[in-house]
Amino acid sequence: MFIVTKLWISNYGYEKAKKSIDDSLKKLQSSYIDLLLLHQPFGDYYGAYRAMEEAYKQGKLRAIGVSNFYPDRYVDLCNFAEVVPAVNQVETHVFNQQKTAREYMKKYGTQIMAWGPFAEGKNNMFKNETLVSIGEKYGKSSAQTALRFLVQEGIVVIPKSVKKERMEQNINIFDFKLTDDEIGRIRSLDLGHSLFFSHQDPQTVEMIINLPR
């Protein structure tokens, strides 16, 4: 078991975050959390991160990180934090490969983690000709090919499924390796932008900070 949870905006700020961490430990019936992430880069995330750093030093958290932090806010946090985020969980898939973000995460020593590695099927991903044709060579699906690409690019993936057979397929990606040419073909699918929403769009920010707590 590897326990991961997040702090939501309503629990940001030093004091609120301290309480939220302890509440999470009680709910999880655990003396520690393997990885705690800030869910969004809005509100008093600096105060929350200070509380996370403190809990990390106390052994309550084995690793701390962030989620949805674009390069600008990520770099800012790294330069004023005592503990560099271990993970930055961001939208990452073949159509949004986060090339610039990955350069800065590598510079500061943070591991990228992909949420939405299947792009939730957007852009007709599961029938994409490039992914399908490459997958056929190895007897793999387009989804498995996409996951294998991300893994070979050094990206941690967290695919979501409620079906056992698809969970098995998602883990069955370590018995083949894409060639440099195939990696290049998949890299060319990158559109360089989100297929969902931008955290730098004012309307998106208003939507997120006003979500029910």
C-alpha positions as CSV (number, residue, x, y, z in Angstrom):
1,M,0.0,0.0,0.0
2,F,1.2,3.5,-0.9
3,I,-1.1,6.1,0.7
4,V,-1.6,9.3,-1.2
5,T,-4.0,12.1,-0.4
6,K,-4.4,15.8,-1.0
7,L,-5.2,19.1,0.7
8,W,-8.0,21.1,-0.8
9,I,-8.1,24.9,-1.0
10,S,-10.5,25.2,1.9
11,N,-7.8,23.6,4.1
12,Y,-5.0,25.9,3.0
13,G,-3.2,28.2,5.4
14,Y,-0.8,27.0,8.0
15,E,-3.2,26.3,10.9
16,K,-6.0,24.8,8.7
17,A,-3.5,22.6,6.9
18,K,-2.0,21.3,10.2
19,K,-5.4,20.3,11.4
20,S,-6.3,18.8,8.0
21,I,-3.2,16.6,8.1
22,D,-4.0,15.3,11.5
23,D,-7.6,14.7,10.5
24,S,-6.5,12.7,7.5
25,L,-4.2,10.6,9.6
26,K,-7.1,9.8,11.9
27,K,-9.5,9.0,9.1
28,L,-6.9,6.8,7.4
29,Q,-6.1,5.2,10.8
30,S,-2.4,5.6,10.1
31,S,0.6,7.2,11.7
32,Y,1.9,8.4,8.4
33,I,1.0,9.3,4.8
34,D,3.3,8.3,2.0
35,L,2.6,11.3,-0.1
36,L,0.6,14.5,0.5
37,L,-0.1,16.9,-2.3
38,L,-1.5,20.4,-2.5
39,H,-4.5,20.0,-4.9
40,Q,-4.4,23.4,-6.5
41,P,-2.1,26.5,-6.8
42,F,-4.6,28.9,-5.4
43,G,-5.4,30.4,-2.0
44,D,-2.8,30.4,0.8
45,Y,-0.9,27.4,-0.5
46,Y,2.4,28.8,0.9
47,G,1.0,28.5,4.5
48,A,-0.3,25.0,3.7
49,Y,3.0,24.0,2.3
50,R,4.8,25.2,5.5
51,A,2.5,23.0,7.5
52,M,3.3,20.1,5.2
53,E,7.1,20.7,5.5
54,E,6.7,20.6,9.3
55,A,4.7,17.4,9.2
56,Y,7.3,15.9,6.9
57,K,10.1,16.7,9.3
58,Q,8.0,15.2,12.1
59,G,7.6,11.9,10.2
60,K,3.9,12.3,9.6
61,L,4.4,12.6,5.9
62,R,7.0,10.6,4.0
63,A,6.9,12.9,1.0
64,I,5.2,16.1,0.0
65,G,4.3,17.6,-3.3
66,V,1.9,19.6,-5.4
67,S,-0.7,19.1,-8.1
68,N,-1.6,21.3,-11.1
69,F,1.3,23.7,-10.5
70,Y,2.2,25.2,-13.8
71,P,5.9,26.1,-14.3
72,D,5.6,29.7,-13.1
73,R,4.1,28.8,-9.7
74,Y,6.1,25.7,-9.4
75,V,9.4,27.5,-9.9
76,D,8.3,30.2,-7.4
77,L,7.5,27.6,-4.7
78,C,10.7,25.7,-5.2
79,N,12.8,28.9,-4.7
80,F,11.1,29.7,-1.3
81,A,10.5,26.2,0.1
82,E,12.8,24.3,2.4
83,V,11.6,21.0,1.0
84,V,11.4,20.8,-2.8
85,P,8.2,19.0,-3.9
86,A,8.8,15.3,-4.5
87,V,6.0,15.2,-7.0
88,N,4.0,17.5,-9.3
89,Q,0.8,15.8,-10.5
90,V,-0.4,17.5,-13.7
91,E,-2.5,16.7,-16.7
92,T,-0.1,14.6,-18.9
93,H,-0.9,12.4,-21.9
94,V,0.2,12.0,-25.5
95,F,-1.6,15.2,-26.6
96,N,-0.3,17.3,-23.7
97,Q,3.2,16.0,-22.9
98,Q,4.2,18.9,-20.6
99,K,7.6,19.3,-22.2
100,T,8.4,22.7,-20.7
101,A,7.1,21.7,-17.3
102,R,9.2,18.6,-17.3
103,E,12.3,20.6,-18.0
104,Y,11.8,22.7,-14.9
105,M,10.8,19.7,-12.8
106,K,14.1,18.0,-13.8
107,K,16.0,21.1,-13.0
108,Y,14.6,21.3,-9.4
109,G,14.4,17.6,-8.8
110,T,10.7,16.9,-8.8
111,Q,9.0,13.8,-10.3
112,I,6.2,14.4,-12.7
113,M,3.0,12.3,-12.2
114,A,0.4,12.1,-14.9
115,W,-3.3,12.5,-14.1
116,G,-5.5,11.8,-17.0
117,P,-2.9,9.7,-18.9
118,F,-5.7,8.6,-21.3
119,A,-6.9,12.2,-21.8
120,E,-10.3,10.7,-20.7
121,G,-10.6,9.5,-24.3
122,K,-10.6,13.0,-25.7
123,N,-9.2,13.6,-29.2
124,N,-10.4,10.0,-30.1
125,M,-7.3,8.8,-28.3
126,F,-8.2,5.1,-28.2
127,K,-8.5,5.0,-32.0
128,N,-5.6,7.2,-32.8
129,E,-3.9,5.8,-35.9
130,T,-0.4,6.3,-34.6
131,L,-1.1,4.6,-31.3
132,V,-3.1,1.8,-32.9
133,S,-0.5,1.0,-35.5
134,I,2.4,0.9,-33.1
135,G,0.4,-1.1,-30.6
136,E,-0.5,-3.8,-33.2
137,K,3.2,-4.5,-33.7
138,Y,3.5,-5.6,-30.0
139,G,0.0,-7.0,-29.6
140,K,-1.0,-4.1,-27.4
141,S,-3.9,-1.7,-27.4
142,S,-3.6,2.0,-28.0
143,A,-4.1,2.6,-24.3
144,Q,-1.2,0.3,-23.4
145,T,1.0,2.0,-26.1
146,A,0.2,5.4,-24.6
147,L,1.0,4.3,-21.1
148,R,4.2,2.6,-22.3
149,F,5.3,5.9,-24.0
150,L,4.7,7.9,-20.8
151,V,6.6,5.4,-18.7
152,Q,9.6,5.4,-21.1
153,E,9.5,9.2,-20.9
154,G,10.1,8.9,-17.2
155,I,6.5,9.9,-16.2
156,V,4.7,8.2,-13.3
157,V,1.2,7.3,-14.5
158,I,-2.0,6.8,-12.5
159,P,-4.6,5.4,-15.0
160,K,-8.1,5.1,-13.7
161,S,-10.4,2.2,-14.2
162,V,-13.1,0.3,-12.4
163,K,-12.9,-2.8,-14.6
164,K,-10.6,-5.6,-13.5
165,E,-9.6,-6.5,-17.1
166,R,-8.5,-3.0,-17.9
167,M,-6.6,-2.7,-14.7
168,E,-4.7,-5.9,-15.8
169,Q,-4.1,-4.3,-19.2
170,N,-2.8,-1.1,-17.6
171,I,-0.2,-3.0,-15.6
172,N,0.8,-5.2,-18.5
173,I,3.0,-2.7,-20.3
174,F,6.5,-3.9,-19.1
175,D,7.0,-6.7,-21.6
176,F,7.8,-4.5,-24.6
177,K,9.8,-1.4,-25.4
178,L,9.1,1.3,-27.9
179,T,11.9,2.1,-30.4
180,D,13.4,5.6,-30.7
181,D,11.4,6.0,-34.0
182,E,8.1,5.1,-32.3
183,I,8.9,7.4,-29.4
184,G,9.4,10.2,-32.0
185,R,6.2,9.5,-33.7
186,I,4.2,9.7,-30.5
187,R,6.0,12.8,-29.4
188,S,4.7,14.4,-32.6
189,L,1.2,14.0,-31.3
190,D,1.8,16.7,-28.7
191,L,-0.5,19.7,-29.0
192,G,1.1,21.6,-26.2
193,H,-2.0,22.6,-24.3
194,S,-4.7,21.2,-22.0
195,L,-7.7,19.2,-23.4
196,F,-9.6,20.2,-20.3
197,F,-9.0,23.7,-18.9
198,S,-6.1,26.0,-18.2
199,H,-5.2,26.9,-14.6
200,Q,-4.1,30.3,-15.9
201,D,-7.5,31.2,-17.2
202,P,-9.3,33.6,-14.8
203,Q,-12.7,31.9,-15.3
204,T,-11.2,28.5,-14.5
205,V,-9.6,29.9,-11.4
206,E,-13.0,31.4,-10.3
207,M,-14.7,28.1,-11.0
208,I,-12.1,26.0,-8.9
209,I,-12.0,28.3,-5.9
210,N,-15.8,28.4,-5.8
211,L,-16.3,24.6,-5.9
212,P,-18.3,23.2,-3.0
213,R,-16.2,22.6,0.1
